[in-house]
Amino acid sequence: MNKTLSIIMLAVALSFVVRAIAAPIETFKFDSPDTEKVFHKLSDELRCLVCQNQNIAESNADLAKDLRLEIYTMLMDGKTEDEIIDFMVQRYGDYVLYRPPFKPMTWLLWFGPLIVFIMGLIYAIRFMRSQSSEPSQESMSEEDIERVKNLHADLDAEQGEK
């Protein structure tokens, strides 16, 4: 029991060490707490273009570091949040945003999952219906029914002889 507890504690401690190593460490000095809030908000809302589904606040990629520095510089130059977002979108496209705008170029992002779900649902319903429909006896001709009866009679006769 003590071994198990020790292993669990070691695993928890290791996870904290890995997080501390993986977390980006940068210190920026801000003029006001509001500017710092805007910086962290933008860092959380903008996607790292190199990493898979990470924002630039969590990423250690060189591009994410450059983007954080760019945001900081723009904030220190007096740019607003909207101006910084517009600059990033103009430079990197809508992909840099975690919440892309609703426009014709991004309709597939918004409706794609719903379309795939509906198509899968239709396929599943058709598949289940095709599995549940058994051939009816009405489709068998009188000749086929008579042949099945004769086979059953022959089978019963064979089993009776044994």
N, C-alpha and C positions, 0 to 999 in steps of 0.2 A: 504494500500500500504506500509505503514511504517512497519507493522508487517511482511509482506512478505520479505521486504528488510532486516529486522533484522534477520529473520530466515535464509536467505541465507548467510548473513555475519557470523552468528554463525556456520553454517554448514561448511563453508570454513575454519574458524578458528579452528574448531574441527578436520578437516582433516589434517591441519598442525600439530596439537598437536599429533594426532595419528601417523603420519609419524615420528615425532621426537622421540616418545616413541618406535616405532617399529624398527627404524634404529639401527643397531649395532654400539656401541660406543667403539672404541678401538683406542688407539694412539700408533703408532709404530714410532720409530726414525730410519731414514734411513741415510746411508752414503752419498748417492747422489740422485738427482732427478730422474736419470735413474733407479736406483734400486726401487724407489717408484713407478715409472711408470710400471715397470715389475710386482711389487706386485699387483697393482690395475688391471692390465691386466689379470693376472692369477686369481685373485679373481672374476673377471667378467666372465671368460671363464670356470671356473670349477663349476659343478653342485653340489648343496647340496644334499646329498644322503638321507637325512631325509625329507626335505621339498618337496612340489610338485612344480616342475618347477621354482625353485629359484636358483640363483647362490650363492656362499658362501659369496659374498660381501653383499648381501641383507638379508641373513638369520640370525636369532638369535638362531638357534639350537646349542646345545653344540658341536656337531660334526663339524659344520661350523666354530665355534670359534676355535676349535682345528686345523682344516685345515688351517685357516688363520695364526694361530701361527706357524704351521709347515712350511708354505710357507715363512713366515718371517724369521724363523730360518735357513731354507735352503738357502735363499738369503744372509743372513748375513754370512753363512759359505762359500759363494762363488759359490754356485751351479748356473748353467745356467737355463734359462727358459725351455729348452728342457729336461734337467735332472729332473727338478721338475715335469714336465708333465709326463715323463716316470715313475717316482716314483709313482705318483698318479694313473696312469693307471695300473701299476703292482699291486698296493695295492688294488684298488677298482674296476678295470675293466673299459671298455670303457664307461660305463654309466656315469662316472664322467665328461666326456667331453660333452659340448653342441654340438660340431661338431664331431661326431664319425668318425673314419677313414673308408675309403672305402675298406672293405675286406669281405671275405665270411661270417664271423660271424655277420656282420652288414648289409648285403644286404637287409634283411627284413626291417630294419629301413629306408633304402634309398628308396626301391622300394615298400614297403608295402602300403603307402598311394596311390600311383599311381595304384597299382593292385586293391585295394578296389574301387577306383574311376572308373576304367574301368569296373569292374564287376557290379557296380551300374548302370553305363551308359547302359551296355548291358541289364540288367534287365529292366530298364526304357523303353528302345526302344522296347523290346519284349512285355512288358505290354501295351504300347500305341498301338502297332500293333494289339494285341489281342482284345483291346477295340474297335478299329475302324473297325475291320472286322465284317460286319453284314452277317448273313446267306443270301445267294443269293436265288432268286426265282427259279433258275434252280435246286436247290436241292429238291424243292418240286415236288412231283409226280403230275400227271394230276388229280388223284383222290383227292389229298389234295387241289389243286386249285379249283376243282369243289365244294368241301365241303365248302371252304371259301366263294365262290360266293353264295352258297345256304344260308349260315348263314347271309350274308349281305342282301340277298333278304328277308329272314324271318324277319330280324330286321327292314328293311324298311317297310315291310307290317304291322308289329306291330305298328310302329310309325304312319303310315297312318291311322290306325283304331282309334287311340286316338284322 
